[in-house]
């Protein structure tokens, strides 16, 4: 049980770092995705596909 909790916490931290790195890389293009509980949970549960989905959603809806 403890191993699963630690694994989930690691994924949450990695998700936050991925969003922060993306925001740093694209701040000159003004393509920031907000770091909040919803975006972190999407990336945590859906991994890379969730991140790509968030980027595509943002580009299609807010550009």
Buried (B, 14 or more C-beta within 10 A) or exposed (E): EEEEEEEEEEBBEBBBEBBEEBBEEBEEEEBEBEBEEEBBEBBBEBBEEBBEEBBEEBEEEEE
